[in-house]
Amino acid sequence: MAGDVRNLLNRDGRYFARLVIPKELRPYMNGKTELRTALGPDYRTALKKLPGAVALIQHEISLGERRAVQAGVRAVTVGRYPLAPDQIARRNYQSRLTFDEQLRNTDSRYASFGYVDDALIAKLRDGIAGRLHDEELLMLVGDRIERYRKLGNTAAEIGSDDWRTLARAMCISEFEALARVAERDEGDFTGTPSHPMLANVQPEPEPLPPVSLKGLFADYIASKKLVGKAKETEKRWRPVFANLTKFIGHDDARRLTRQKVLEWRDELLKTLSAKTVSDVHLACVRTVLSWAVDNDRLESNVAEKVRQEVPKRSLAREKGFTLPEAVAILRKARDYVPARTDNPRTTEAPPTTAAKRWSPILCAFTGARIAEITQLRKQDFRKESETYIMRITPDAGTVKAGGYRDVPLHLQLVEMGFLSFVDAAPDGPLFHTKGKDGITAARTVAGRVSQWLQSLDLIPEGVAPNHAWRHRFKTVGTELEISRRILDAIQGHAGRTAGDDYGDVTIAAKKAALDKFPRYDLSP
């Protein structure tokens, strides 16, 4: 079973996170061929621990890669181990003095050669002052900058402001190193940098431990579940994080850069719409990383300002159905009979047939989302006094606003025999068969209803067949001068102001509003 999961190893009933070390890195990792981390004997626990363990192993391998880069046997991604210009200059200064020490230990004649060049000193002074052109700086310290570029400490491009800043810092470094060399030639080894940039440089940060992107996502979902949220988010967002880690080639959130997020966005745009990339992929990554920052798991959110412009749709008509369009659809739904077939495999399931008959008019008189209708169960209907009531509840599947709402049934639904259909139905879901995943089943049926409506050539171009009922419901309610707050309560829309959270919209108020909705004339 563990063999199906990447990087998970099962050895005699105990699980390990395992990564193979590339051959060229093994000499820099004590000759090891692989790294393992014990995850324990429980499979589910091992799966939960796996992302974090893999991230830690990847961090160890990256340190081995850094050692290989320093040894000159492996190239590194530009800017992978970034340092500030003053930190690079300090490194260069120390490197120069270390080399000087080696030369003094190698040959006693070195100190007598007098390598300090007055012309070079003058050039370095001009470089520090900013009087040199880029080409002159390149000739003077370009090789030193390139060395640190290959080490992954800078991504500055020649000619940019960042490159000139670094070049001038490198001139300071070279100038100070030469000053120490001259002092040492006179036997003085006590000298320290006099330039404030080198004297006051911030110490290089210790490499921070990796933070698993997938682990952050899992912890974010867990935090939301504690407050009753993220019922759908986990399934919808998990593939996004899988796609991101596959694109960047690792699972360490600390190694994720804004540039990589931009490149990922551009790659997604090759196959997905700008709206999907903006509203799903970028939005979920931005949200999880923001949560990580708020909970002290990361220092910054590199995706915070990564956006994707979405073209504005130009509407050629209203979003909701017109009265003639609504009537035509409701007539087709009322009269719907599935195609006959002798093959049981192609015979339409009775719950699907019921969904095609009843969900359009239920949407028309409740303004509910189609998936809220197709997830309804027999127990979600009751009678109070003379009022029949439908309860839309997350217990049946999913509700976008999070909580339940009660919606009185319009009299036309009762007269058409909908409650007789409910009474005759077996316990459980009305429009799909019972299964482990009721949310997916309800959405599948909702999709089939949409496809069926599209096949009737009754849906105008640019109109979403299921969502158009919500628009129409609000339009009709507005024409009838029904309170916006009551319409929102029926449809499950969030309140527009803080004041909307005070008081309750009662069933009586909802029924009074729905009683104003006119019947649809479905006569032939």
C-alpha positions in Angstrom: 0.0 0.0 0.0 2.8 2.4 0.9 4.4 1.7 -2.4 1.8 3.8 -4.1 2.7 6.9 -2.2 5.7 8.8 -3.3 8.6 9.0 -0.9 6.9 6.6 1.6 8.7 3.4 2.4 7.3 0.4 4.3 9.9 -1.9 6.0 8.4 -4.7 8.0 5.3 -2.7 9.0 7.2 0.5 9.9 7.0 3.5 7.7 9.7 5.9 6.6 10.1 9.1 4.5 12.8 8.3 2.0 14.6 10.3 -0.7 17.5 9.2 -2.8 20.5 11.5 -2.8 21.8 12.4 -6.3 25.1 10.7 -7.1 27.0 13.9 -7.5 26.0 15.0 -4.0 26.9 11.8 -2.2 30.5 12.8 -1.5 29.2 15.9 0.3 26.8 13.9 2.4 29.1 11.5 4.0 28.8 9.0 1.2 25.1 8.3 1.9 22.9 7.1 -1.0 19.6 8.0 0.6 18.1 9.7 3.6 15.3 8.3 5.8 13.1 9.6 8.6 11.1 7.2 10.7 7.3 7.8 10.7 6.1 5.0 13.0 4.0 1.9 12.4 0.6 3.6 11.8 -0.2 4.2 8.1 -2.5 7.1 8.6 -0.1 8.8 11.0 2.8 8.2 8.6 0.8 9.9 5.8 0.1 12.9 8.0 3.8 13.2 8.9 5.2 12.5 5.5 5.1 16.1 3.9 7.0 17.6 6.8 9.5 14.8 6.9 10.1 15.0 3.2 10.7 18.8 3.5 13.3 18.3 6.2 15.1 15.7 4.1 15.0 18.1 1.1 16.5 20.7 3.3 19.4 18.4 4.2 20.0 17.6 0.5 20.0 21.3 -0.3 22.7 21.9 2.2 24.7 19.1 0.6 24.0 20.8 -2.8 25.4 24.1 -1.3 28.6 22.3 -0.3 28.9 20.8 -3.8 28.4 24.3 -5.3 31.1 25.8 -3.1 33.4 22.9 -4.2 32.7 23.9 -7.8 31.2 20.5 -8.9 27.6 21.6 -9.3 25.8 24.6 -10.7 23.2 26.2 -8.6 20.0 28.1 -9.4 20.7 31.8 -9.6 19.6 33.6 -6.4 18.8 30.4 -4.6 20.8 31.4 -1.4 20.4 35.2 -1.5 22.5 37.5 0.6 22.5 41.3 0.9 25.2 43.3 -0.9 27.0 44.1 2.4 26.9 40.4 3.4 28.4 39.4 0.0 31.0 42.1 0.4 31.9 40.8 3.9 32.2 37.3 2.6 34.5 38.5 -0.2 36.6 40.5 2.3 37.0 37.4 4.5 37.8 35.2 1.5 40.5 37.6 0.3 42.2 37.6 3.8 41.9 33.8 4.1 43.7 33.5 0.7 46.3 36.0 1.9 46.9 33.9 5.0 47.3 30.8 2.8 49.9 32.5 0.6 51.9 33.7 3.6 52.0 30.2 5.0 53.0 28.8 1.6 56.0 31.0 0.6 58.1 33.2 2.9 58.8 35.5 0.0 55.2 36.5 -0.5 55.2 39.3 2.1 58.2 40.9 0.4 56.7 41.1 -3.1 54.5 44.2 -2.4 51.4 43.3 -4.3 49.4 46.5 -3.4 48.9 48.3 -6.7 48.4 52.1 -6.5 46.6 52.2 -9.8 44.2 49.5 -8.6 43.6 51.4 -5.4 42.7 54.5 -7.4 40.3 52.5 -9.5 38.6 51.0 -6.4 38.2 54.5 -5.0 36.5 55.6 -8.2 34.3 52.5 -8.1 33.3 53.2 -4.5 32.4 56.8 -5.4 30.3 55.6 -8.4 32.5 57.3 -11.0 33.0 54.2 -13.1 30.8 53.0 -15.9 29.3 49.5 -15.8 32.0 48.2 -18.2 34.7 49.5 -16.0 33.1 48.0 -12.9 32.8 44.7 -14.8 36.5 44.7 -15.6 37.3 45.7 -11.9 35.1 43.4 -9.8 32.9 41.5 -12.3 34.7 38.2 -11.7 34.1 38.5 -7.9 30.4 39.2 -8.5 30.1 36.2 -10.9 31.6 33.9 -8.2 28.9 34.8 -5.8 26.3 34.6 -8.5 27.3 31.0 -9.2 27.0 30.3 -5.5 23.4 31.5 -5.7 23.9 34.5 -3.5 22.7 37.1 -6.0 20.6 37.4 -9.1 21.6 40.9 -10.0 21.9 41.5 -13.7 24.7 43.7 -15.2 23.5 47.2 -15.7 20.8 47.1 -13.1 20.7 49.3 -10.0 21.1 46.2 -7.9 24.2 45.2 -9.8 25.8 48.6 -9.5 25.0 48.6 -5.7 26.7 45.2 -5.4 29.7 46.3 -7.6 30.3 49.3 -5.4 30.1 47.2 -2.3 32.6 44.8 -3.8 35.0 47.7 -4.5 34.8 48.6 -0.8 35.5 44.9 0.0 38.5 44.8 -2.3 39.8 48.1 -1.0 39.6 47.1 2.6 41.2 43.7 1.9 44.1 45.4 0.2 44.5 47.7 3.2 44.7 44.7 5.5 47.3 43.1 3.2 49.5 46.2 3.4 49.2 46.2 7.2 50.1 42.6 7.4 53.2 43.2 5.2 54.3 45.5 8.0 53.6 42.8 10.6 50.3 44.3 11.8 47.5 41.6 11.9 45.2 43.5 14.2 43.4 45.6 11.5 39.7 45.5 11.1 37.4 47.0 8.4 37.1 50.8 8.7 34.2 51.2 6.3 30.9 51.2 8.1 29.3 48.9 5.5 31.7 46.1 6.4 32.2 47.0 10.1 28.4 47.1 10.8 27.2 44.3 8.5 24.4 42.2 9.9 25.5 38.6 10.5 24.3 36.1 7.9 21.2 34.3 9.1 21.4 30.7 10.0 19.6 28.5 7.4 16.0 28.2 8.6 14.4 24.8 8.7 12.1 24.1 5.8 8.3 24.5 6.1 6.3 22.1 4.1 3.8 23.7 1.7 1.5 20.6 1.9 1.9 20.6 5.7 0.8 24.3 5.9 -2.2 23.4 3.8 -3.1 20.5 6.0 -2.7 22.6 9.1 -4.8 25.4 7.6 -7.6 23.0 6.8 -7.4 21.5 10.3 -7.7 25.0 11.9 -10.8 25.7 9.8 -12.4 22.4 10.6 -12.1 23.3 14.3 -14.6 26.1 13.7 -16.8 24.1 11.3 -15.4 25.4 8.1 -13.4 24.1 5.1 -15.8 21.2 4.4 -15.4 21.7 0.6 -12.1 23.7 0.6 -9.9 20.7 1.3 -11.0 18.7 -1.7 -11.0 21.8 -4.0 -7.6 23.2 -2.9 -5.5 20.1 -2.5 -4.9 19.6 -6.2 -3.7 23.3 -6.4 -1.0 22.7 -3.8 0.0 19.4 -5.5 0.3 21.3 -8.8 2.4 24.1 -7.2 4.9 21.7 -5.5 5.3 19.7 -8.7 6.0 22.9 -10.7 8.6 24.3 -8.3 10.2 20.9 -7.7 10.1 20.9 -3.9 7.8 21.3 -0.9 9.6 24.0 1.1 7.5 27.2 1.5 10.6 29.1 2.6 12.2 28.4 -0.7 9.2 29.6 -2.6 9.8 33.0 -4.2 7.5 35.6 -5.7 9.2 35.0 -9.1 8.3 31.3 -8.9 4.7 32.1 -8.1 4.6 34.4 -11.1 6.1 31.7 -13.4 3.6 29.2 -12.0 0.7 31.6 -12.7 1.9 32.1 -16.3 2.2 28.3 -16.8 -1.4 27.8 -15.5 -2.7 30.5 -18.0 -1.7 28.2 -20.9 -4.5 25.8 -20.0 -6.9 27.6 -17.6 -9.0 30.7 -17.8 -7.7 33.9 -16.2 -10.7 33.8 -13.8 -9.9 30.3 -12.6 -6.2 31.1 -12.1 -7.1 34.3 -10.2 -10.1 33.1 -8.1 -8.9 29.5 -7.4 -5.2 28.9 -7.7 -3.7 32.2 -6.7 -6.4 32.9 -4.1 -6.0 29.7 -2.2 -2.2 29.9 -2.2 -2.4 33.5 -1.0 -4.8 32.6 1.7 -2.8 29.7 3.1 0.5 31.6 3.1 -1.3 34.6 4.8 -2.5 32.2 7.5 1.0 30.8 7.9 2.4 34.4 8.4 -0.4 35.2 10.9 0.5 32.0 12.8 4.2 32.6 12.8 4.9 29.7 10.5 6.4 31.9 7.8 8.1 35.3 7.8 6.4 36.7 4.7 3.7 35.9 2.1 5.5 35.9 -1.3 2.1 35.4 -3.1 0.5 38.4 -1.4 0.8 40.8 -4.3 0.7 38.2 -7.2 -2.5 38.9 -9.1 -4.0 38.0 -12.4 -6.2 40.4 -14.2 -9.5 39.0 -15.3 -11.2 40.4 -18.4 -14.5 42.0 -17.7 -17.4 40.2 -19.2 -19.7 42.4 -21.3 -23.3 41.4 -20.7 -25.5 41.2 -23.7 -28.6 40.6 -21.6 -29.9 40.1 -18.1 -28.3 37.3 -16.0 -31.6 35.7 -15.0 -34.3 34.0 -17.0 -37.1 36.1 -18.5 -40.6 35.0 -17.8 -41.1 33.2 -21.2 -37.8 31.4 -20.8 -38.6 30.3 -17.2 -42.0 29.0 -18.3 -40.6 27.1 -21.2 -38.0 25.4 -19.0 -40.5 24.6 -16.2 -42.9 23.0 -18.7 -40.1 20.8 -20.1 -39.2 19.8 -16.5 -42.8 19.0 -15.5 -43.3 16.8 -18.6 -39.9 15.2 -18.5 -39.8 11.4 -19.2 -36.4 9.6 -19.5 -35.6 7.9 -22.7 -36.6 4.2 -22.8 -33.9 1.6 -23.1 -33.6 -2.2 -22.6 -30.0 -1.8 -21.3 -30.0 -1.4 -17.5 -26.6 0.3 -17.7 -28.0 3.1 -19.8 -31.3 3.4 -17.9 -31.5 6.7 -16.1 -31.7 6.4 -12.3 -35.0 7.4 -10.8 -33.4 10.0 -8.5 -31.9 11.7 -11.5 -35.2 11.7 -13.3 -36.8 13.3 -10.2 -34.0 15.9 -10.1 -34.8 17.0 -13.7 -38.5 17.2 -12.9 -38.4 19.0 -9.6 -35.1 21.0 -9.2 -36.0 23.7 -11.8 -39.2 24.7 -10.1 -37.7 24.4 -6.6 -34.9 26.8 -7.7 -37.5 29.1 -9.2 -39.5 29.4 -5.9 -36.6 29.4 -3.5 -33.7 31.0 -5.3 -31.5 28.2 -3.9 -28.3 27.0 -5.4 -28.8 23.9 -7.6 -26.5 21.7 -5.4 -28.4 22.8 -2.3 -31.5 21.4 -4.0 -30.0 18.1 -5.3 -28.6 17.3 -1.8 -32.1 17.5 -0.2 -33.3 14.5 1.9 -36.7 13.3 2.9 -36.2 14.4 6.5 -35.5 18.0 5.3 -39.2 18.6 4.8 -41.8 19.2 7.5 -45.1 20.9 8.2 -45.8 23.6 10.8 -49.4 24.5 11.1 -50.5 25.1 7.5 -47.0 25.8 6.2 -44.8 23.3 4.5 -41.1 24.0 5.1 -37.9 22.9 3.4 -34.7 23.0 5.4 -31.4 23.5 3.6 -28.7 22.3 5.9 -25.0 21.4 5.8 -26.0 18.1 7.4 -27.2 17.1 3.9 -24.1 18.2 2.0 -22.9 21.8 1.7 -24.3 25.3 2.3 -22.2 28.2 1.1 -23.2 30.5 3.9 -22.3 27.7 6.4 -25.5 27.4 8.4 -29.0 26.0 7.9 -32.0 28.0 6.6 -35.7 27.2 6.5 -37.6 28.1 3.4 -41.4 27.8 3.1 -42.7 26.0 0.0 -44.7 28.0 -2.5 -48.3 26.8 -2.9 -47.8 25.9 -6.6 -45.2 23.3 -5.6 -47.7 21.7 -3.2 -50.4 21.7 -5.9 -48.1 20.1 -8.4 -47.7 17.1 -6.1 -44.1 17.7 -4.9 -44.9 16.7 -1.3 -46.6 13.5 -2.5 -43.3 12.7 -4.3 -41.4 13.4 -1.0 -43.8 11.2 1.0 -43.4 8.3 -1.4 -39.6 8.5 -1.5 -37.5 6.3 0.7 -35.6 7.8 3.6 -32.4 9.6 2.7 -31.5 11.8 -0.4 -34.3 12.5 -2.8 -32.2 13.2 -5.9 -29.2 10.9 -5.7 -28.5 7.4 -4.3 -26.9 7.1 -0.9 -23.2 7.0 -0.9 -20.1 7.9 1.2 -19.7 11.2 -0.5 -23.0 12.9 -0.6 -21.5 16.3 -1.7 -20.0 14.8 -4.8 -23.1 12.9 -5.6 -25.3 16.0 -5.3 -22.9 18.0 -7.5 -22.9 15.2 -10.1 -26.7 15.3 -10.3 -26.7 19.1 -10.5 -24.3 18.8 -13.4 -26.5 16.3 -15.2 -29.5 18.7 -14.7 -27.5 21.5 -16.3 -26.4 19.3 -19.2 -30.0 18.2 -19.8 -31.2 21.8 -19.8 -28.4 22.9 -22.2 -29.5 20.1 -24.6 -33.0 21.5 -24.9 -31.8 24.6 -26.7 -33.8 26.7 -24.2 -30.9 28.3 -22.5 -29.7 31.6 -24.0 -26.0 32.0 -24.8 -24.1 33.4 -21.8 -26.7 32.4 -19.2 -25.7 29.9 -16.5 -28.8 27.5 -16.5 -28.7 26.7 -12.8 -27.6 30.1 -11.4 -30.0 32.0 -13.6 -32.8 31.0 -11.2 -31.1 32.8 -8.3 -30.9 36.0 -10.4 -34.6 35.7 -11.5 -35.7 35.1 -7.9 -34.0 38.3 -6.7 -35.4 40.2 -9.7 -39.0 39.1 -9.1 -38.7 39.8 -5.4 -37.4 43.3 -6.1 -40.3 44.0 -8.5 -42.7 42.9 -5.7 -41.0 45.3 -3.3 -40.0 42.5 -0.9 -37.4 43.5 1.6 -33.9 42.8 0.4 -33.0 41.3 3.8 -35.9 38.8 3.5 -34.8 37.8 0.0 -31.3 37.3 1.2 -32.5 35.1 4.1 -34.5 32.9 1.8 -31.6 32.6 -0.7 -28.8 32.2 1.8 -27.0 35.4 1.0 -24.9 37.0 3.7 -26.1 40.2 5.2 -24.9 43.4 3.7 -24.5 45.4 6.9 -23.7 44.7 10.6 -27.3 45.6 11.3 -28.6 42.7 9.3 -27.2 40.4 12.0 -29.7 41.7 14.5 -33.1 40.0 14.8 -34.3 37.0 12.9 -36.2 36.7 9.6 -39.0 34.4 10.7 -40.7 31.7 8.7 -43.8 33.8 8.8 -42.0 36.7 7.2 -40.5 34.4 4.5 -43.9 32.8 3.8 -45.6 36.2 3.5 -42.9 37.2 1.0 -43.1 33.9 -1.0 -46.9 34.2 -1.1 -46.5 37.3 -3.2 -44.6 35.4 -5.9 -47.0 34.8 -8.8 -47.6 31.3 -10.1 -46.1 30.2 -13.4 -48.6 29.4 -16.0 -47.6 26.0 -17.2 -50.7 25.2 -19.2 -50.0 23.9 -22.8 
